[in-house]
Amino acid sequence: MIAAEAFVALVGLLLAAIVVLLAIIARDCSLIADMLHDQRERERLAFRTVRRD
């Protein structure tokens, strides 16, 4: 029984580690998406100012 409980605890820790890694990946993807959006916005504003001259 002790081996089964240890196995269940190990699986629980593994699942917790996977959730943490997925959260980190999701945060990084969100930061990358924000940077790309900001870059597109800067390019759009730059194009508008150049076109206005």
MODELLER restraints for C-alpha pairs under 7 A, 6 or more apart:
rsr = mdl.restraints
at = mdl.atoms
